[in-house]
Every structure is written in C-alpha cells, then in structure tokens.
Amino acid sequence: MQYIAGDVGASKIWLSHAIENEQGIATLCYDKKYICADYPHLNAVLEQFYHDAQLHIGDIYRLVLALPAPIQDTQEIVLTNLSWTIHQTPLQQQFQIPHIHFINDLQASAYGLAYIHPDNKITINAGIYKPACNAWVIGLGTGLGVAAKLPSEQIVASEGGHMDYAPTSEIQFALWQWLQKKWSHVSYERVLSGTGLVNIYQFLQLHHRQTCISIDTYHILNQAQQQHPIAVQCVTLFTQICAGFISNLALLLQPHTGIYIVGGLAANISHLLCHHTFLDTYQDKGRMSELVKNIPVYLILDDKIGVYGSLHIASKQYPDTP
C-alpha cells in the first residue's frame, strides 16, 4: 500500500510518500518541502509532488493531510491563513485516491510528538514531568494553534488561538485598543503569530510617534538582535504576551505531561522563549505560581512534526527511513 502524508502550513507544505508492506512495516520513500506562495492551490502542489516523487495517477491508496483550519465539513475546507479552499471530491477524482483524510494541523503535531528526537527538544521550564497526564501543543507560526493531548492518548483539536486577547498592562491595553479599531474581535492570534509580531511593531511605531514603515517578521527579529529600540520593545512585549497565554493554558488543563511549543516562528525565536523574560512572566500567576512552575514547558525545533503525525495516522507506525 502506498500513501502520502502531509502538513500544510500558511507558508509551506511538507509532503511525504511511503510504502507499507504486508506486515504493516512502512518505508519512507520521498519527502519534500514546498512554498505555498509558489502555487495557486493544493492540487498544483500535489501535481508537482507526483512529478518529483515519480508517482503515477492511481498509485496512492491513502492521503492524509494536516490542515490549518477547523475540520468540520471535509468536502470543502477553507484554510484560515492561506487563500486556498480544498475540495475533497475533485482531489480524489484528479489523483484517483480511494481514501482521503483531513486532520487539524495541531492534532497532527500532537501525534508527531512521539517521534521527536531529544536533540530537537529544548526545556524552557523543567517543572515536574508526569507521564500519562494532560498535555498542550501550541503552534506559533503564521497563525496560532492549540491542541490538547489527554491521558487516554486522544488528541483534541481546538481553535484556542482565536480566544479573546486579554491585555495585562497599560501598554498591552493600548495595543488592544489599537487592534480593536482594526478588527472588532481581537484574538490572541492577532498578537501571537508572525503577523501578530508585525502588528505589535506597527503599533509601537505609532505609539512612539514614528513613521510607520512596512516590515516583516525576519527584519523585526534582525533589528532586535541589533538592539533597535522599537524592535527590542516589540519582541519583549511579544514574549510577555506569549508567556501569559501559555501560563493561562497551564492553569486551564494542568498539563503535567508538558506544554509543547511548535511551529516555524517558535523555532526562530528560541532565544526569546528561553530568556528569563518569558520564564518570569510564565511563572507570575499569583497564588497559582507554584502550580505553573511545576508544569514542564518544551520547545520543539523539528519543523516536520506535523508530517510525523500525518504519517502516524496514515500507517499507525512511524516509517523507517530508507
């Protein structure tokens, strides 16, 4: 049996081709990363993957894709931070794939945790690790995603990144007011994401009465490393909001198996997440400070974690690399 497993993000998509033998042992044959902006829709990416992997129409028995969207109607899925709509039936017909399965991207990351090499896991807060308890997986990328892993091993998808942003300081309240003029609903994703970092930077430019210039995440982080005052304040504010959000989730579920931060943005700001500013804010929970101190927080650096989860769903076994 041959299958394709993939992880679709707002900026990139990982696809993997595997073959499973009669004994249920899977072998990873080919995988590749594609830039979403280079393609008009998912079908075009798959066409390119078929060409690159030397596959033919009708070869694939199962397709499993992790998608950055709530999975409700599997016949038509509108992605949250990417202008693609995925239609299941035309996808099946074009590539003649009998079985197509969509899962939430953070669900896939939660399944993928079991396959992360220790070298790709950084401990932010050691806490007291307890196996077989609740866990959170938080995705910091173009958007903000959240999923829960329960002691039963059930993975629960959510749209927790769209919860109301709750400011905790004067500058954060001013930020919220500025954002609220742009969007009637100000969610955490408006501040804790790649676009959120840009939103914070633009707000601070106006707050300090500076000319508002167009800038992207890469240049904000680069300016912060060069100690540009606005950029430094931007990443500090982002770090504090992020730590507060994550400690709120720690209180909500008491995830003693850990809180796992994943995503492209998370890997790029590892130095911020490991800074004392993050830890100080994370542990600042008043009467509940001791509780959150005891909950482990980890940063996952492997950007293929979602693919590992999709492969897990596709075969129930992690494929051996050829």
MIRO-999511 format. One record per residue: x, y, z of N, C-alpha, C in turn. Coordinates in pm, whole numbers, padded with zeros to 5 digits, always signed. Layout:
<atoms>
XYZXYZXYZ
...
</atoms>
This chain:
<atoms>
+00085-00119+00000+00000+00000+00000+00088+00124+00000
+00054+00219-00085+00128+00344-00090+00040+00458-00039
+00101+00551+00031+00023+00666+00078+00110+00791+00082
+00042+00903+00086+00106+01034+00100+00054+01096+00229
+00146+01150+00307+00110+01223+00427+00170+01362+00417
+00097+01461+00465+00147+01597+00451+00103+01689+00563
+00174+01799+00574+00143+01904+00671+00138+02035+00596
+00020+02092+00585+00000+02216+00511+00003+02333+00608
+00096+02423+00590+00102+02545+00670+00062+02665+00586
+00058+02780+00648+00020+02900+00573+00131+02945+00478
+00256+02904+00507+00366+02947+00422+00436+02831+00350
+00431+02711+00409+00498+02598+00346+00417+02471+00366
+00449+02370+00284+00381+02242+00293+00485+02130+00280
+00484+02039+00375+00568+01919+00370+00484+01803+00318
+00537+01727+00224+00470+01608+00173+00566+01490+00178
+00515+01374+00218+00595+01252+00227+00522+01137+00159
+00599+01056+00086+00546+00936+00021+00604+00813+00091
+00518+00720+00130+00562+00599+00200+00494+00477+00140
+00561+00364+00154+00507+00235+00111+00501+00142+00232
+00388+00078+00252+00369-00015+00363+00358-00157+00308
+00437-00250+00365+00433-00388+00316+00321-00468+00384
+00312-00596+00352+00204-00679+00404+00213-00699+00555
+00331-00683+00611+00350-00696+00755+00320-00565+00829
+00280-00462+00754+00247-00334+00815+00367-00246+00842
+00483-00281+00786+00604-00201+00805+00612-00097+00693
+00624+00028+00732+00625+00136+00634+00767+00186+00609
+00793+00219+00484+00922+00275+00444+00900+00411+00381
+00970+00511+00432+00960+00645+00375+01042+00651+00248
+00977+00680+00136+01043+00678+00006+01091+00816-00039
+01012+00919-00010+01046+01051-00062+00970+01156+00018
+01036+01266+00048+00964+01380+00106+01028+01510+00061
+00946+01615+00061+00994+01743+00011+00908+01856+00067
+00970+01970+00084+00901+02091+00131+00875+02184+00013
+00754+02241+00009+00716+02334-00097+00670+02466-00035
+00689+02575-00106+00646+02707-00062+00505+02733-00117
+00411+02756-00029+00271+02769-00071+00249+02882-00171
+00322+02992-00152+00303+03109-00239+00339+03080-00384
+00412+02972-00408+00452+02937-00545+00343+02864-00622
+00232+02833-00555+00128+02750-00618-00010+02812-00595
-00099+02800-00695-00232+02862-00682-00327+02784-00591
-00301+02653-00575-00390+02570-00492-00318+02439-00458
-00379+02362-00368-00318+02238-00322-00297+02138-00435
-00394+02128-00525-00383+02031-00634-00255+02053-00715
-00218+02180-00733-00096+02211-00809+00028+02162-00734
+00028+02173-00602+00141+02123-00524+00151+01971-00536
+00036+01904-00527+00036+01758-00540+00082+01714-00679
+00043+01787-00781+00090+01755-00917+00242+01760-00923
+00300+01863-00861+00445+01876-00860+00509+01765-00778
+00446+01729-00667+00500+01622-00582+00497+01488-00655
+00388+01460-00725+00380+01337-00804+00496+01331-00905
+00522+01444-00967+00633+01451-01065+00767+01428-00995
+00788+01497-00884+00917+01488-00814+00940+01349-00756
+00834+01287-00705+00846+01155-00642+00830+01041-00743
+00811+01077-00869+00796+00979-00977+00676+00886-00950
+00567+00947-00911+00443+00874-00886+00351+00887-01008
+00257+00794-01017+00160+00797-01126+00018+00801-01067
-00074+00857-01145-00213+00862-01102-00262+00720-01074
-00324+00700-00959-00373+00569-00921-00279+00492-00829
-00155+00543-00810-00059+00473-00723-00098+00480-00575
-00157+00593-00536-00176+00622-00393-00311+00570-00344
-00305+00496-00235-00426+00440-00174-00486+00533-00069
-00399+00607-00001-00448+00691+00109-00370+00823+00111
-00441+00932+00134-00382+01064+00151-00428+01121+00285
-00331+01157+00369-00361+01220+00498-00296+01357+00502
-00376+01460+00523-00324+01596+00525-00361+01666+00654
-00262+01728+00717-00285+01815+00832-00307+01957+00779
-00417+02019+00819-00457+02148+00763-00474+02254+00870
-00434+02378+00841-00450+02487+00936-00592+02544+00930
-00687+02466+00980-00828+02506+00973-00908+02414+01063
-01025+02460+01109-01115+02367+01178-01170+02265+01080
-01166+02138+01117-01211+02032+01027-01356+01998+01064
-01448+02047+00984-01591+02021+01007-01651+01951+00886
-01670+02025+00778-01718+01966+00654-01597+01925+00570
-01568+01795+00564-01447+01750+00494-01458+01763+00343
-01575+01792+00290-01589+01808+00145-01533+01941+00098
-01535+02042+00185-01484+02173+00147-01425+02240+00270
-01295+02265+00268-01227+02324+00383-01158+02452+00339
-01194+02562+00405-01132+02692+00379-01021+02711+00480
-00897+02725+00434-00784+02739+00523-00782+02878+00586
-00738+02885+00711-00754+03008+00790-00662+03119+00744
-00533+03092+00725-00438+03198+00691-00374+03178+00554
-00444+03108+00468-00397+03083+00332-00519+03083+00240
-00507+03150+00127-00624+03168+00039-00647+03045-00048
-00653+02930+00016-00685+02806-00053-00813+02748+00004
-00895+02693-00083-01010+02611-00042-00987+02472-00097
-00996+02372-00010-00967+02235-00050-01098+02160-00069
-01117+02104-00186-01238+02028-00219-01200+01880-00229
-01257+01800-00142-01216+01661-00132-01249+01579-00258
-01371+01591-00308-01413+01506-00421-01330+01532-00547
-01311+01657-00590-01225+01680-00707-01081+01631-00684
-01033+01640-00559-00899+01591-00526-00891+01440-00548
-00993+01371-00498-00998+01225-00516-01006+01187-00663
-01088+01261-00737-01108+01227-00877-00983+01254-00960
-00915+01366-00936-00798+01400-01016-00684+01300-00997
-00662+01260-00870-00548+01172-00841-00587+01027-00818
-00717+00998-00827-00769+00862-00809-00719+00799-00678
-00745+00872-00568-00706+00827-00435-00833+00779-00363
-00841+00652-00329-00964+00600-00266-00995+00661-00130
-00892+00687-00050-00915+00732+00087-00838+00862+00114
-00912+00966+00149-00852+01094+00186-00900+01130+00327
-00804+01169+00410-00836+01201+00550-00772+01334+00585
-00852+01427+00638-00801+01557+00682-00803+01563+00834
-00697+01619+00893-00694+01644+01036-00643+01786+01060
-00673+01839+01176-00623+01971+01214-00470+01966+01228
-00403+02073+01190-00256+02071+01191-00196+02052+01330
-00261+02108+01434-00207+02091+01569-00237+01951+01623
-00346+01891+01577-00369+01750+01609-00254+01665+01556
-00215+01692+01433-00105+01616+01372+00024+01637+01451
+00050+01760+01493+00170+01787+01571+00168+01711+01703
+00050+01701+01764+00039+01627+01890+00071+01479+01870
+00023+01421+01760+00058+01282+01728+00207+01269+01698
+00264+01373+01638+00404+01368+01600+00502+01380+01714
+00456+01420+01832+00546+01437+01947+00624+01310+01977
+00561+01195+01959+00624+01067+01993+00748+01039+01908
+00764+01109+01797+00872+01080+01704+00981+01188+01701
+00978+01277+01799+01077+01385+01804+01204+01337+01872
+01316+01361+01807+01447+01324+01864+01478+01420+01980
+01538+01368+02088+01569+01454+02204+01652+01577+02169
+01735+01569+02065+01816+01684+02026+01731+01799+01973
+01608+01769+01934+01518+01872+01881+01416+01920+01983
+01443+01893+02111+01354+01938+02218+01435+02017+02321
+01396+02142+02343+01462+02229+02441+01369+02247+02560
+01423+02231+02679+01345+02253+02801+01347+02400+02838
+01230+02461+02841+01217+02601+02881+01191+02612+03031
+01100+02529+03078+01070+02520+03222+01068+02373+03259
+01160+02330+03344+01174+02188+03374+01050+02131+03442
+00997+02203+03541+00881+02155+03612+00901+02016+03669
+00789+01946+03689+00792+01807+03733+00714+01725+03632
+00788+01656+03546+00724+01580+03438+00651+01459+03493
+00526+01439+03449+00447+01322+03486+00389+01261+03359
+00423+01136+03330+00368+01072+03210+00219+01043+03227
+00154+01020+03115+00011+00981+03114-00078+01085+03180
-00043+01212+03164-00129+01321+03211-00168+01406+03089
-00237+01515+03112-00273+01606+03004-00149+01675+02948
-00158+01717+02823-00053+01795+02759-00116+01893+02662
-00047+02005+02640-00087+02103+02539+00017+02105+02427
-00027+02125+02306+00062+02156+02194+00019+02291+02139
+00114+02384+02133+00085+02521+02091+00169+02552+01967
+00104+02593+01860+00173+02622+01735+00189+02770+01711
+00314+02817+01712+00345+02956+01681+00403+02963+01541
+00326+03015+01448+00372+03028+01311+00307+03148+01247
+00263+03133+01123+00187+03240+01059+00061+03268+01139
+00004+03162+01198-00110+03173+01288-00075+03117+01424
-00177+03100+01507-00161+03046+01642-00257+02930+01660
-00203+02812+01687-00286+02693+01702-00269+02628+01837
-00371+02554+01879-00370+02488+02009-00440+02353+01997
-00382+02249+02056-00446+02119+02066-00410+02056+02200
-00498+01972+02249-00476+01905+02377-00456+01755+02355
-00365+01699+02434-00345+01554+02434-00385+01503+02572
-00481+01411+02576-00537+01362+02702-00466+01235+02747
-00480+01198+02875-00416+01075+02924-00456+00951+02846
-00574+00951+02786-00619+00837+02705-00551+00832+02570
-00461+00928+02542-00393+00944+02413-00483+01006+02308
-00606+01042+02343-00693+01113+02250-00638+01254+02226
-00639+01297+02101-00596+01432+02065-00720+01516+02035
-00731+01629+02102-00847+01715+02086-00804+01844+02016
-00856+01866+01897-00828+01990+01825-00906+02104+01887
-00857+02225+01868-00930+02342+01916-00898+02460+01825
-00967+02568+01848-00933+02695+01784-00899+02795+01893
-00819+02747+01990-00783+02828+02106-00705+02953+02072
-00641+02956+01956-00569+03077+01915-00660+03194+01889
-00792+03165+01875-00888+03271+01846-00965+03315+01970
-00918+03273+02088-00976+03326+02212-00946+03475+02224
-01031+03546+02298-01012+03690+02315-00877+03721+02379
-00805+03814+02318-00680+03861+02377-00710+03945+02499
-00647+03911+02612-00670+03981+02738-00544+04056+02780
-00537+04187+02763-00418+04264+02799-00397+04265+02951
-00271+04271+02992-00238+04265+03136-00152+04383+03182
-00132+04483+03097-00054+04601+03134-00106+04720+03055
-00060+04839+03091-00106+04960+03022-00069+04956+02873
+00054+04915+02843+00097+04912+02704+00020+04805+02626
-00008+04694+02691-00088+04590+02625-00232+04637+02603
-00285+04713+02697-00421+04765+02680-00426+04864+02563
-00321+04948+02552-00314+05041+02440-00304+04964+02308
-00228+04855+02309-00218+04770+02191-00354+04712+02156
-00425+04662+02256-00559+04605+02232-00652+04710+02173
-00649+04833+02225-00735+04939+02173-00705+04968+02026
-00577+04970+01992-00537+04995+01853-00584+04882+01763
-00567+04758+01809-00611+04643+01730-00763+04639+01716
-00834+04679+01821-00979+04673+01821-01039+04771+01719
-00966+04876+01685-01011+04968+01582-00999+04905+01443
-00910+04807+01429-00890+04740+01300-00980+04618+01286
-00999+04545+01397-01080+04423+01396-01173+04425+01516
-01300+04400+01494-01395+04404+01605-01365+04296+01708
-01313+04182+01662-01273+04075+01754-01121+04065+01755
-01060+04092+01868-00915+04086+01881-00879+03955+01951
-00828+03861+01875-00790+03732+01930-00641+03730+01962
-00600+03626+02033-00457+03610+02062-00377+03595+01934
-00437+03537+01830-00363+03520+01704-00323+03654+01643
-00396+03761+01677-00362+03894+01624-00231+03946+01682
-00184+03884+01792-00058+03929+01853+00045+03816+01862
+00001+03691+01872+00093+03578+01889+00101+03496+01761
+00169+03549+01663+00187+03484+01533+00285+03569+01456
+00322+03522+01336+00409+03604+01254+00347+03738+01220
+00220+03735+01181+00151+03861+01153+00128+03940+01281
+00113+03869+01393+00095+03936+01521+00218+04016+01561
+00336+03962+01535+00460+04033+01566+00468+04162+01485
+00426+04154+01359+00423+04274+01274+00320+04374+01327
+00204+04324+01374+00103+04414+01431+00159+04490+01551
+00229+04419+01638+00287+04483+01757+00388+04589+01716
+00471+04558+01619+00574+04653+01573+00509+04779+01516
+00406+04761+01434+00339+04877+01375+00273+04963+01482
+00212+04897+01582+00153+04971+01692+00258+05054+01766
+00374+04996+01794+00478+05066+01868+00534+05183+01789
+00541+05170+01657+00584+05283+01574+00490+05401+01594
+00362+05375+01589+00264+05482+01608+00264+05532+01753
+00278+05442+01846+00278+05477+01988+00393+05572+02020
+00505+05554+01953+00623+05639+01976+00632+05752+01874
+00521+05770+01800+00511+05880+01702+00621+05874+01597
+00648+05753+01551+00744+05736+01443+00670+05705+01313
+00736+05727+01203+00677+05696+01073+00656+05546+01063
+00536+05508+01024+00501+05366+01015+00554+05310+00883
+00651+05219+00893+00708+05158+00773+00664+05012+00764
+00659+04962+00643+00624+04822+00621+00745+04735+00657
+00720+04626+00730+00830+04541+00777+00777+04399+00794
+00865+04302+00785+00824+04163+00804+00889+04105+00930
+00851+03984+00963+00898+03920+01086+01049+03907+01088
+01107+03864+00976+01251+03844+00969+01327+03971+01007
+01285+04085+00950+01357+04210+00975+01333+04262+01116
+01216+04235+01173+01192+04273+01313+01289+04199+01405
+01301+04068+01385+01392+03988+01469+01537+04029+01447
+01572+04060+01323+01708+04104+01293+01738+04238+01359
+01642+04331+01354+01661+04460+01419+01672+04445+01570
+01595+04353+01627+01601+04330+01771+01738+04280+01814
+01798+04194+01732+01933+04146+01763+02036+04258+01756
+02006+04360+01674+02094+04476+01663+02058+04586+01763
+01966+04552+01856+01925+04641+01965+01853+04766+01916
+01780+04756+01806+01694+04865+01762+01583+04880+01866
+01565+05000+01926+01475+05016+02041+01332+04967+02017
+01272+05003+01903+01134+04962+01876+01126+04810+01862
+01222+04752+01793+01222+04608+01772+01243+04534+01904
+01330+04585+01989+01354+04522+02120+01227+04526+02204
+01160+04641+02207+01035+04651+02281+00930+04559+02222
+00930+04547+02089+00833+04460+02020+00849+04314+02062
+00971+04262+02054+00991+04121+02087+00974+04096+02237
+01005+04197+02319+00983+04182+02464+00835+04172+02495
+00756+04260+02432+00612+04258+02452+00552+04127+02400
+00598+04084+02284+00552+03957+02228+00582+03842+02324
+00703+03841+02379+00743+03734+02471+00657+03732+02595
+00627+03849+02650+00544+03858+02771+00401+03809+02743
+00345+03851+02630+00209+03808+02596+00206+03657+02575
+00308+03606+02507+00316+03462+02479+00325+03383+02610
+00409+03427+02702+00424+03358+02830+00296+03361+02911
+00226+03474+02908+00099+03483+02979-00007+03392+02921
-00013+03385+02788-00108+03297+02721-00081+03151+02757
+00045+03111+02753+00080+02973+02780+00056+02937+02927
+00082+03029+03018+00056+03000+03159-00094+02993+03187
-00174+03067+03110-00320+03053+03123-00364+02912+03084
-00306+02859+02977-00337+02723+02936-00289+02622+03039
-00178+02653+03104-00128+02564+03211-00230+02554+03324
-00292+02665+03358-00394+02666+03463-00520+02593+03417
-00551+02606+03290-00677+02553+03238-00682+02401+03241
-00571+02336+03208-00572+02190+03193-00475+02118+03287
-00389+02196+03357-00284+02137+03442-00212+02024+03369
-00144+02057+03260-00084+01956+03172+00053+01909+03223
+00055+01818+03317+00180+01777+03380+00268+01692+03289
+00213+01645+03175+00297+01579+03075+00369+01684+02990
+00327+01808+03000+00402+01915+02936+00322+02003+02843
+00379+02121+02820+00332+02213+02717+00441+02218+02611
+00403+02187+02488+00500+02175+02379+00474+02286+02277
+00573+02372+02258+00562+02483+02164+00626+02442+02033
+00550+02449+01925+00598+02407+01793+00577+02521+01694
+00626+02503+01572+00600+02600+01466+00725+02674+01421
+00720+02723+01299+00834+02792+01240+00875+02917+01315
+00778+02996+01358+00811+03117+01433+00873+03081+01567
+00819+02979+01632+00873+02936+01762+01021+02902+01751
+01058+02828+01647+01199+02790+01629+01286+02913+01605
+01232+03012+01535+01309+03133+01504+01326+03226+01624
+01243+03211+01725+01253+03297+01844+01291+03214+01967
+01364+03105+01945+01402+03018+02057+01477+03096+02164
+01559+03193+02123+01635+03272+02221+01543+03356+02309
+01427+03395+02256+01331+03473+02335+01254+03383+02430
+01216+03265+02383+01140+03173+02466+01225+03117+02580
+01356+03116+02560+01447+03067+02664+01501+03180+02752
+01458+03302+02727+01504+03418+02803+01428+03428+02935
+01491+03490+03035+01426+03500+03166+01296+03580+03161
+01282+03668+03061+01158+03745+03048+01039+03651+03030
+01056+03550+02946+00949+03452+02925+00920+03376+03053
+01024+03323+03115+01005+03239+03233+00946+03318+03349
+00994+03441+03367+00942+03526+03477+00793+03551+03458
+00752+03581+03335+00611+03610+03309+00528+03482+03319
+00581+03372+03267+00510+03245+03273+00480+03205+03417
+00575+03226+03506+00559+03183+03645+00488+03285+03733
+00457+03401+03678+00392+03508+03756+00241+03488+03754
+00192+03399+03837+00050+03369+03841-00005+03381+03984
+00051+03472+04060-00003+03497+04193-00009+03372+04278
-00129+03342+04331-00145+03227+04419-00124+03094+04347
-00127+03096+04214-00108+02974+04136+00033+02963+04078
+00124+03049+04120+00260+03049+04066+00330+02915+04084
+00313+02855+04201+00380+02728+04229+00327+02619+04136
+00199+02626+04106+00139+02525+04018+00202+02531+03879
+00211+02651+03819+00266+02660+03684+00416+02633+03683
+00487+02663+03793+00629+02631+03800+00653+02481+03785
+00557+02401+03830+00573+02256+03827+00530+02191+03696
+00483+02271+03601+00439+02218+03471+00549+02240+03367
+00598+02131+03307+00708+02144+03211+00665+02217+03083
+00758+02296+03030+00736+02364+02902+00854+02332+02811
+00825+02287+02690+00930+02248+02596+00913+02322+02463
+01024+02343+02397+01025+02398+02261+01071+02289+02165
+00991+02263+02062+01023+02162+01961+01077+02231+01837
+01196+02190+01794+01264+02257+01682+01242+02189+01547
+01194+02066+01547+01177+01990+01423+01052+02038+01349
+01071+02098+01232+00956+02154+01159+00876+02047+01084
+00916+01920+01096+00841+01812+01030+00748+01740+01127
+00728+01795+01245+00646+01728+01345+00505+01699+01294
+00448+01791+01217+00314+01769+01162+00312+01655+01061
+00420+01639+00984+00429+01528+00889+00437+01396+00964
+00515+01394+01073+00524+01272+01152+00385+01230+01202
+00308+01328+01245+00173+01298+01292+00084+01245+01181
+00095+01305+01062+00016+01258+00948+00057+01117+00907
+00187+01089+00911+00235+00954+00881+00183+00854+00984
+00178+00898+01109+00125+00812+01216-00021+00775+01187
-00098+00873+01147-00239+00848+01116-00250+00756+00994
-00163+00779+00896-00172+00702+00772-00136+00555+00792
-00040+00527+00878+00007+00389+00890+00000+00331+01030
-00015+00419+01130-00010+00379+01271+00129+00332+01312
+00225+00346+01221+00363+00316+01254+00450+00424+01191
+00556+00460+01262+00649+00557+01204+00733+00491+01096
+00739+00548+00977+00812+00483+00868+00963+00486+00888
+01027+00377+00852+01174+00371+00856+01229+00448+00737
+01334+00524+00761+01398+00596+00652+01478+00499+00567
+01465+00503+00436+01536+00408+00351+01688+00432+00357
</atoms>
